[in-house]
Amino acid sequence: MAQEIELKFIVLPAALEAVRTVLNGLSGDHHAPRQLLNVYYETPDNQLRQHGIGLRVRGDDGCYEMTMKTAGRVIGGVHQHPEYNIPLESAELDVARFPAEVWPEGLTPEHVQREVIPLFSTDFLREKWVVTHGESRIEFALDQGAINAGALSEPLCELEMELLEGQLSDLLKLARQLVAVSGLRQGNLSKAARGYHLAQGNPMRPLRPLTVIKIAPKSSVEQGLQNALEAALDHWQYHEELWVRGNSLAKEQVQHAIGLVRHTFALFGSVVPRKASARLRDLLTQCEVSLVSDASVETLVYGSEISTARLALTEWLLTQGWQPFIDENARRKLNDSFKRYADIHLSRHAAELKQAFLNPWGERYTDQLPRLYRELDAIRVLAGVYDPHIALEWIDTWDALRHAIENGLRHDIEHLRQDAISQSPFWLHSGKK
């Protein structure tokens, strides 16, 4: 088993030569392109996918390898997951050769071998560079080809960075050089994820408005911070993908995601000092300015400005960029219960909302929209320790008011304001819960 750590970029074909120039300038070995064919397998009822397992056979110039990738963690396009690779004498699948411990309960190699069928394939040219940087060896793989599932096909043009040995920090340093080149964006959809989607008929991916950000029980304040920012980054990248694919409504969700990052920094400002996120907040501000321009989606999401900010957030999360700025007092607060933190701050943010909308604003309701967005984002983060259905009902009442204000629905605003400020708390508050 290997623990694979890789960072994926989607590349515009027009940027390929600029990317090659950067890679050829690094200290390392270049490998000429090779044609790779990968066939991915699945059971008719998608049992492998349900267990977070990807299963493929790769053919490379008469050599074959069987690979199983199991569920791991993805942050901003950085994939971290266990991977098992077994050489094969032919292209025939032989899952009994994987170690017994890889199989989850209820799934046996005999059953899988009997049931699986080819689902989709990827066929591409791979050009590689193996680079030594700092204390690390890093592989760059530039893939150009297609993903095929039945009659459906999708072009493939991406660059994967894989940490062969060494430090994640070295991989991220090289990634910063790459995003200075326009024409790249981080991608969090693997080839397998895209193939599965094609195999399902390539249905339109739905918008996912921000909702309560669920968190594991007994989490610490620090885990709450990480959870919120990872959710915001995932929301950003998911909707950026939709936007690139032609859904113009997804742009607003990208903007909401960036706003959620900023509001999360404010929410945890009593624990993590502002200087810890100063550079990142400056980059996000530049993104927000860019996103209100009339520039095309391609210019924006493949531009170095947004790519740099997105990578900076990814790196801040992966390396816990707040740690150098934390003193002992802040450390104790970060280790404290997120549930306790949530109860205290839910009361504070709900009080802020109620005070802001206690009286009618007449023609000036739009002036309160920035505050409404900020407070609702804070409550979405904090409410994750409670029943999401109850919490969402409370939030939706305020969100209806936001929608009415944004759309100038004057006849609805007043009764929605009254409904919102009259709600009882769903959290532990003054002994009521």
C-alpha positions in Angstrom: 0.0 0.0 0.0 1.1 3.6 -0.8 -0.3 6.8 0.7 -0.8 8.8 -2.5 -0.7 12.6 -2.1 -1.3 14.5 -5.4 -2.5 17.9 -6.5 -4.5 18.1 -9.7 -4.8 21.1 -12.2 -7.1 21.3 -15.2 -5.1 22.9 -18.0 -6.4 25.0 -21.0 -4.8 23.6 -24.2 -3.6 27.1 -25.0 -1.5 27.1 -21.8 0.3 23.8 -22.5 3.5 25.4 -23.9 3.7 27.8 -20.9 3.3 24.9 -18.5 6.0 22.9 -20.3 8.3 25.8 -20.1 8.0 26.0 -16.3 8.4 22.2 -16.0 11.4 22.1 -18.3 13.0 24.8 -16.2 13.0 22.6 -13.0 15.8 20.4 -11.9 14.7 16.8 -12.9 14.2 14.2 -15.5 11.9 14.4 -18.5 10.1 11.3 -19.8 8.6 11.3 -23.3 4.9 10.9 -23.7 3.4 7.4 -23.4 -0.1 6.2 -24.4 -2.0 4.9 -21.3 -5.3 3.1 -21.4 -7.2 2.7 -18.1 -10.3 0.6 -17.8 -12.4 1.2 -14.6 -14.6 -1.5 -13.2 -17.8 -1.5 -11.1 -20.6 -3.8 -10.0 -24.1 -3.3 -11.6 -25.3 -1.8 -8.2 -22.3 0.4 -7.7 -21.0 -1.4 -4.6 -17.4 -0.3 -5.1 -18.4 3.4 -5.4 -20.6 3.1 -2.2 -17.5 1.9 -0.3 -15.3 4.7 -1.7 -13.3 2.2 -3.8 -12.0 2.9 -7.3 -10.8 -0.2 -9.3 -8.9 -0.1 -12.6 -6.5 -1.9 -14.9 -3.9 0.2 -16.6 -2.2 -0.8 -19.9 1.2 0.8 -20.7 3.1 -0.5 -23.8 2.2 -4.2 -23.1 2.6 -3.9 -19.3 -0.4 -4.1 -17.0 -1.2 -2.9 -13.5 -4.2 -3.3 -11.3 -5.0 -0.5 -8.9 -7.4 0.0 -6.0 -7.9 3.4 -4.5 -9.8 3.6 -1.3 -11.6 6.5 0.4 -9.4 9.3 1.6 -9.4 13.1 1.9 -9.6 15.8 -0.7 -8.9 19.4 0.1 -8.8 21.9 -2.7 -7.8 19.3 -5.3 -5.1 17.8 -3.1 -6.0 14.1 -3.0 -4.7 12.0 0.0 -5.8 8.4 0.0 -4.4 4.8 0.3 -3.6 3.1 -3.0 -2.8 -0.5 -3.8 -1.0 -1.4 -7.0 -0.5 -5.0 -8.3 1.4 -5.9 -11.5 -0.5 -8.2 -13.9 0.6 -10.5 -16.7 -2.3 -9.5 -18.9 -5.2 -7.0 -18.9 -7.4 -9.5 -17.0 -8.6 -8.3 -13.6 -7.6 -10.5 -10.7 -8.8 -8.9 -7.4 -7.9 -11.9 -5.2 -4.3 -10.6 -5.4 -5.1 -7.6 -3.3 -4.4 -7.9 0.4 -7.3 -9.3 2.4 -7.4 -6.3 4.7 -8.4 -3.9 1.9 -11.9 -5.3 1.6 -14.6 -3.6 3.8 -17.1 -5.7 5.7 -19.7 -7.2 3.4 -17.5 -7.1 0.3 -15.4 -10.1 -0.7 -12.9 -10.5 -3.6 -14.9 -13.5 -4.9 -18.1 -11.4 -5.1 -16.3 -8.5 -6.8 -14.5 -10.7 -9.3 -17.7 -12.3 -10.3 -19.9 -9.1 -10.5 -17.7 -6.3 -11.8 -17.9 -5.2 -15.4 -16.0 -2.4 -17.4 -17.8 0.8 -16.7 -15.7 3.5 -18.5 -12.2 4.1 -19.7 -9.6 6.9 -19.9 -7.3 7.0 -22.9 -4.5 9.6 -22.9 -0.9 10.5 -23.6 1.1 11.0 -20.4 4.2 13.2 -20.4 6.2 13.1 -17.1 8.8 15.1 -15.3 10.4 13.8 -12.0 11.8 16.8 -10.1 13.9 17.1 -7.0 13.0 20.1 -5.0 14.1 20.8 -1.4 13.9 17.5 0.4 11.4 15.9 -2.0 10.9 14.1 -5.2 7.8 15.2 -7.1 6.3 13.7 -10.2 4.5 15.9 -12.7 2.2 14.1 -15.1 0.7 16.0 -18.0 -2.3 14.0 -19.4 -4.0 14.7 -22.8 -6.8 12.5 -24.1 -10.4 11.6 -23.3 -12.7 9.9 -20.8 -15.1 7.5 -22.5 -18.3 5.9 -21.3 -20.4 4.2 -24.0 -21.3 6.8 -26.5 -20.3 9.7 -24.2 -16.9 11.3 -24.1 -15.2 14.2 -22.4 -11.8 15.7 -23.2 -9.0 15.3 -20.7 -6.2 17.9 -20.3 -4.8 18.0 -16.8 -1.6 18.2 -14.8 -1.1 16.0 -11.7 1.6 16.6 -9.1 2.4 13.6 -7.0 4.7 13.6 -3.9 6.9 10.5 -4.4 8.9 11.1 -1.3 9.6 14.1 1.0 7.5 17.0 2.3 4.1 18.3 1.3 5.4 21.8 1.7 7.8 21.2 -1.2 5.0 20.2 -3.5 3.0 23.3 -2.5 6.0 25.6 -3.3 6.2 24.2 -6.8 2.4 24.5 -7.2 2.7 28.2 -6.4 5.1 28.6 -9.4 2.6 26.9 -11.6 -0.4 29.0 -10.7 1.5 32.1 -11.7 0.9 30.8 -15.2 -2.5 31.7 -16.5 -4.5 28.8 -17.9 -4.6 26.4 -14.9 -7.1 25.8 -12.1 -7.3 23.3 -9.3 -9.6 20.4 -10.0 -11.1 18.3 -7.3 -12.8 15.8 -9.6 -10.7 12.8 -10.3 -10.7 11.0 -13.6 -12.8 8.3 -12.0 -15.4 10.8 -10.6 -15.8 12.3 -14.1 -16.0 8.8 -15.6 -18.7 7.7 -13.2 -20.7 10.8 -14.1 -20.5 10.1 -17.8 -21.5 6.5 -17.2 -24.6 7.8 -15.5 -25.6 9.6 -18.7 -23.8 12.9 -17.8 -26.8 14.5 -16.0 -26.6 18.2 -15.2 -25.0 18.7 -11.9 -27.3 20.6 -9.5 -26.6 23.8 -7.7 -26.0 23.3 -3.9 -26.9 26.5 -1.9 -25.1 26.9 1.3 -26.7 25.1 4.2 -25.8 24.0 7.8 -22.2 22.8 7.9 -22.3 19.5 9.7 -19.5 18.7 12.1 -18.6 15.5 14.0 -19.7 15.2 17.7 -17.1 16.2 20.4 -15.1 18.3 17.9 -12.7 20.9 19.1 -12.9 24.6 18.2 -9.9 24.0 15.9 -11.7 21.2 14.2 -14.7 23.5 13.8 -12.5 26.1 12.0 -11.0 23.5 9.7 -14.4 21.9 9.0 -15.9 25.3 8.0 -13.1 26.3 5.7 -12.9 22.9 4.0 -16.7 23.1 3.4 -16.3 26.6 1.9 -13.4 25.4 -0.4 -15.4 22.4 -1.5 -18.4 24.7 -2.2 -16.1 27.0 -4.2 -14.6 24.3 -6.4 -17.8 22.4 -6.9 -19.6 25.5 -8.3 -16.6 26.7 -10.2 -16.8 23.4 -12.1 -20.5 24.0 -12.8 -19.7 27.6 -13.9 -17.0 26.5 -16.3 -19.4 23.9 -17.7 -21.9 26.6 -18.6 -24.1 27.1 -15.6 -23.9 30.9 -15.1 -26.0 30.7 -11.9 -23.1 28.9 -10.3 -21.0 32.1 -10.2 -23.1 33.4 -7.3 -22.3 30.3 -5.3 -18.6 30.8 -5.9 -19.0 34.3 -4.5 -20.9 32.9 -1.5 -18.2 30.4 -0.9 -15.5 33.1 -0.8 -17.7 35.1 1.5 -18.0 32.1 3.8 -14.3 31.9 4.1 -14.0 35.6 5.1 -16.9 35.2 7.6 -15.3 32.1 9.1 -12.1 34.1 9.7 -14.3 36.7 11.5 -16.1 34.1 13.5 -12.9 32.6 14.9 -11.2 35.9 15.2 -11.2 35.7 19.0 -9.0 32.6 18.8 -7.0 33.0 15.6 -5.4 36.4 15.2 -6.1 38.4 12.0 -2.4 38.5 11.1 -2.5 34.7 10.6 -4.8 35.1 7.7 -3.8 38.6 6.5 -2.3 37.6 3.2 -5.1 35.1 2.4 -7.8 37.7 3.1 -6.0 40.2 0.8 -6.0 37.6 -2.0 -9.7 36.8 -1.4 -10.5 40.5 -1.6 -8.8 40.6 -5.0 -10.9 37.6 -6.1 -14.1 39.3 -5.0 -13.2 42.4 -7.0 -12.5 40.3 -10.1 -15.7 38.4 -9.8 -17.9 41.5 -10.1 -16.2 42.4 -13.4 -17.5 41.5 -16.9 -14.6 39.2 -17.7 -15.4 35.7 -19.1 -15.6 32.7 -16.9 -12.5 31.3 -18.6 -10.5 34.4 -18.0 -11.5 34.5 -14.3 -11.2 30.9 -13.1 -8.1 30.1 -15.2 -6.4 33.4 -14.3 -3.5 33.5 -11.9 -5.3 35.8 -9.4 -8.1 33.4 -8.5 -5.8 30.3 -8.8 -3.3 31.9 -6.4 -6.0 32.6 -3.8 -7.5 29.2 -4.1 -4.1 27.5 -3.7 -3.3 29.8 -0.8 -6.5 28.7 1.0 -5.7 25.0 0.3 -2.1 25.4 1.6 -3.4 27.3 4.7 -5.6 24.3 5.6 -3.2 21.5 4.7 -0.3 23.1 6.7 -2.5 24.6 9.5 -1.2 28.0 8.6 -2.6 29.5 11.8 -0.3 27.5 14.1 2.7 29.9 14.1 0.5 32.7 15.3 -1.1 30.8 18.3 0.0 31.4 21.9 -0.7 29.2 24.8 -4.0 31.0 25.7 -5.2 30.6 22.1 -4.1 27.0 22.1 -6.3 26.2 25.1 -9.3 27.9 23.3 -8.7 25.9 20.1 -8.7 22.7 22.1 -11.9 23.5 23.9 -15.3 22.1 22.9 -16.8 23.4 19.7 -20.2 22.7 21.1 -19.6 25.1 24.0 -18.1 27.7 21.5 -21.1 27.3 19.3 -23.7 27.8 22.0 -22.0 31.0 23.1 -21.6 32.4 19.7 -25.0 31.4 18.3 -26.5 33.6 21.0 -24.3 36.5 20.1 -24.9 36.3 16.4 -28.6 35.7 16.7 -28.7 38.8 19.0 -26.8 40.8 16.3 -29.4 39.8 13.7 -32.4 40.6 15.9 -31.0 44.0 16.9 -30.2 44.8 13.2 -33.8 44.0 12.1 -35.7 45.0 15.3 -37.2 48.0 13.5 -38.2 48.5 9.9 -35.6 50.0 7.5 -38.0 51.4 4.9 -36.0 52.0 1.7 -32.7 51.0 3.3 -33.0 47.3 3.8 -30.3 46.6 1.2 -27.8 48.4 3.5 -28.2 45.5 5.9 -27.5 42.7 3.4 -23.7 42.5 4.1 -24.5 42.0 7.8 -27.2 39.5 7.1 -24.8 37.4 4.9 -22.1 37.6 7.6 -24.3 36.6 10.5 -26.1 33.8 8.6 -22.8 32.3 7.5 -21.6 32.3 11.1 -24.8 30.6 12.2 -24.4 28.0 9.4 -21.0 27.1 10.8 -22.1 27.1 14.4 -25.4 25.2 13.9 -23.6 22.1 12.7 -23.6 20.7 16.2 -27.4 20.6 16.2 -30.1 18.7 14.3 -29.7 20.1 10.8 -33.4 20.1 10.1 -34.3 22.2 13.1 -31.4 24.5 12.5 -32.1 24.9 8.8 -35.7 25.8 9.5 -34.5 28.7 11.7 -31.9 29.8 9.1 -34.4 29.5 6.2 -36.7 32.0 7.8 -33.9 34.6 7.8 -32.8 33.5 4.3 -36.3 34.2 3.0 -35.9 37.7 4.3 -32.6 38.0 2.5 -34.2 36.8 -0.7 -37.0 39.3 -0.4 -34.6 42.2 0.2 -32.4 41.2 -2.7 -35.3 41.0 -5.1 -37.1 44.1 -3.9 -40.2 42.1 -2.7 -41.5 45.0 -0.5 -44.8 43.4 0.3 -43.1 40.4 1.8 -40.3 42.0 3.7 -42.2 43.2 6.7 -43.9 40.0 7.7 -40.7 38.0 7.0 -38.8 40.4 9.3 -41.4 39.8 12.0 -41.2 36.0 11.5 -37.4 36.1 11.7 -36.9 38.1 14.8 -39.7 36.3 16.7 -38.0 32.8 16.4 -37.0 30.9 19.5 -33.4 29.6 19.7 -32.7 26.0 18.7 -29.5 26.0 20.7 -28.6 25.8 24.4 -29.6 29.3 25.6 -30.5 30.6 29.0 -31.5 27.1 30.2 -34.2 26.7 27.5 -32.4 23.7 26.0 
